[in-house]
């Protein structure tokens, strides 16, 4: 009887920890995306160092011309920020969905600015230290 009681309490304890862990991961993910948006706003390339995966890329449909799709690696993205081709816009981030699957996550967010905005899908992975990093982003511009 004691063994059965201990098993039940142990099972309840494990199940209670799953939502807490998920909430913790959501908070970490939101923080990483917040840092990403802030770095772009400030054009602060150094802020990207810890949050962008080494294989980070931006998928830009209809860029640089309407008949093209570009895949821009991290260094190219940082160069566009440095040259002030992109960035410098302040956005409010509205999270639409966060789907976490163990060590990977997909996030849909709306970035709202005074003059339009964009819908962005972020793909994140955990690195060897279990820290979240953005590995890809694909944005759709909104007027």
Secondary structure, DSSP 8 states (H G I E B T S, - for coil): -HHHHHHHHHHHHHHHHHHHHHHHHHHHHHHHHHHHHHHHHHT-GGGGTTTEEEEEEEEEET-SSTT-EEEEEHHHHHHHHHTTSS-----EEEEEEEEEETTEEEEEEEEEETTEEEEEEEEEEE-TTS-EEEEEEEEEEE-
